[in-house]
């Protein structure tokens, strides 16, 4: 199995087990066994069980997209534009897996801290990219935090809803951030 196939097998096994047993009752060893690999292999791919659900590979894409936003945009408008651009680069089939992951997160109180940790990393990436554009650090931090707060709320609501289109949730968050009615 290639590294990508192993990672995919681990995610698939984890999502199945979380659905069957719940997040808290599933161990990394259970996930590894279901995926047909060792527990050590699990930890080579994911530093923790929660990281399997919370990991966000899009931070570098968002930061790069911020750097390419028109210079005249406000910090929040640049962040909004970058998130919208980043979202367009996500392959459509990924939405189902994103929903499964977010649904588990939204229903597992112990994962709220992991969300905050993940959001802090994304906020830092957004803030750093805004500062590189010449935005003062306090303004960059506020714009990044507002963006992540809106996205997190919209994504967790979407995960527990019925709308199949993740883009609707992201668009709603970005629209509200931009000052539009929802």
C-alpha positions in Angstrom: 0.0 0.0 0.0 1.3 3.5 -0.8 1.4 6.1 1.9 -1.7 7.9 0.4 -3.6 4.6 0.3 -2.6 3.8 3.9 -3.7 7.2 5.1 -7.0 6.8 3.2 -7.5 3.4 4.7 -6.9 4.8 8.2 -9.4 7.6 7.7 -12.0 5.2 6.3 -11.5 2.8 9.2 -11.7 5.6 11.7 -14.9 7.0 10.3 -16.5 3.5 10.2 -15.5 2.8 13.8 -16.6 6.2 15.1 -20.0 5.6 13.5 -20.2 2.1 15.0 -18.8 2.7 18.5 -18.5 6.4 18.9 -15.4 8.6 19.1 -14.6 8.1 22.7 -14.9 4.3 22.6 -12.6 3.9 19.5 -8.8 3.7 20.0 -6.0 4.3 17.6 -5.2 0.6 17.9 -8.8 -0.2 16.8 -8.4 2.1 13.8 -5.1 0.6 12.8 -6.4 -3.0 13.2 -9.4 -2.2 11.0 -7.2 -0.6 8.4 -4.8 -3.6 8.4 -1.8 -1.7 9.7 0.1 -1.4 13.0 -0.7 1.2 15.6 2.8 2.7 15.0 1.7 3.2 11.3 -1.3 5.1 12.6 0.9 7.5 14.5 3.2 7.9 11.5 0.2 9.4 9.7 -1.6 11.2 12.6 -0.1 12.5 15.8 -3.4 11.8 17.6 -6.9 10.4 17.1 -8.4 13.9 17.1 -5.9 15.1 14.4 -7.5 12.5 12.0 -10.7 14.5 12.2 -9.4 18.0 12.7 -6.4 18.2 10.4 -6.6 21.0 7.9 -4.4 20.7 4.9 -5.7 24.0 3.4 -3.9 26.5 5.6 -1.0 27.0 3.1 -3.5 27.4 0.2 -5.4 30.0 2.1 -2.3 31.9 3.1 -1.0 31.9 -0.4 -4.4 33.1 -1.7 -4.4 36.0 0.7 -1.0 37.1 -0.7 -2.6 37.3 -4.1 -5.7 39.3 -3.2 -5.8 42.8 -4.6 -3.8 45.1 -2.3 -6.6 47.6 -1.9 -8.9 45.1 -0.1 -9.5 45.4 3.7 -8.0 42.6 5.8 -11.4 40.9 6.2 -12.1 41.3 2.5 -8.7 39.7 1.6 -9.4 36.8 4.0 -12.9 36.3 2.6 -11.5 36.3 -1.0 -8.8 33.8 0.0 -11.2 31.4 1.7 -13.5 31.6 -1.3 -10.6 30.9 -3.7 -9.3 28.1 -1.4 -12.8 26.5 -1.3 -12.9 26.5 -5.1 -9.7 24.4 -5.1 -11.3 21.5 -3.0 -12.4 18.6 -5.1 -16.2 18.0 -4.8 -16.0 14.4 -3.6 -14.2 15.6 -0.5 -17.4 17.2 0.8 -18.9 13.8 2.0 -15.8 13.0 4.0 -15.6 16.6 5.4 -19.3 16.2 6.5 -18.6 12.9 8.2 -15.6 14.3 10.0 -17.4 17.5 11.1 -20.5 15.6 12.2 -18.4 13.6 14.6 -16.6 16.7 15.8 -19.9 18.6 16.3 -21.3 15.8 18.4 -18.3 15.1 20.5 -17.8 17.7 23.3 -14.2 16.5 24.0 -13.2 17.6 20.5 -14.0 21.3 21.0 -10.4 21.9 22.3 -9.0 20.2 19.1 -11.1 22.6 17.0 -9.7 25.6 18.9 -6.2 24.3 18.4 -6.7 23.7 14.7 -8.4 27.1 14.3 -5.5 28.8 16.0 -3.1 27.4 13.4 -5.3 28.6 10.6 -5.8 32.0 12.2 -2.0 32.2 12.5 -1.6 31.4 8.8 -4.2 34.0 7.8 -2.9 36.6 10.2 0.7 36.1 9.0 -0.3 36.4 5.4 -2.2 39.6 6.1 0.8 41.0 8.0 2.9 40.2 5.0 0.5 42.4 3.0 1.2 45.3 5.3 -1.8 44.9 7.7 -1.0 45.8 11.3 -0.7 42.7 13.5 -3.8 43.6 15.7 -6.0 44.1 12.7 -4.7 41.0 11.0 -5.4 38.9 14.1 -8.9 40.3 14.4 -9.7 39.6 10.7 -8.3 36.1 11.0 -10.2 35.3 14.2 -13.5 36.7 12.8 -13.1 34.6 9.6 -12.4 31.4 11.5 -15.2 32.0 13.9 -17.7 32.5 11.1 -16.4 29.5 9.2 -16.4 27.2 12.2 -20.0 28.1 13.2 -21.2 27.6 9.6 -19.4 24.3 9.1 -20.6 22.8 12.3 -24.1 23.8 11.6 -23.8 22.3 8.1 -22.4 19.1 9.4 -25.6 18.5 11.5 -27.9 19.7 8.8 -29.3 18.1 5.6 -27.9 20.4 2.8 -25.5 18.2 0.8 -23.5 21.2 -0.5 -20.7 22.3 1.8 -20.3 25.4 -0.5 -23.6 26.7 0.8 -22.3 26.8 4.4 -19.0 28.4 3.3 -20.7 31.0 1.2 -23.1 31.9 4.0 -20.2 32.5 6.4 -18.4 34.6 3.9 -21.5 36.6 3.0 -22.2 37.4 6.7 -18.6 38.4 7.2 -18.8 40.7 4.2 -21.8 42.4 5.8 -24.5 40.8 3.7 -27.7 39.3 5.0 -27.9 35.6 5.3 
